[in-house]
Amino acid sequence: MENENIEELSFEEAMKQLQSLVSDLESGNAPLDKSLELFEKGVALVKHCNEKLDRAEQKVKFLTEGGGETNG
């Protein structure tokens, strides 16, 4: 698992890490402490992705409601 700061990850990078993490958890081979660590990181990645999606949605809404017009 990369040691990058989650807040610095792009949406795509965070999703890739999350998919890898879920695969690791589903394998069932990790000891309990490692599984909890992976789960905690997964929660942080999901939160990060949701925040990125929320910001993108707000931007799209702003632009489609005329907020991005420059014609005054």
Buried (B, 14 or more C-beta within 10 A) or exposed (E): EEEEEBEEBEBEBBBBBBEEBBEBBEEEEBEEEEBEBBBEBBEBBEEBBEEBEEEEEEEEEEEEEEEEEEEE
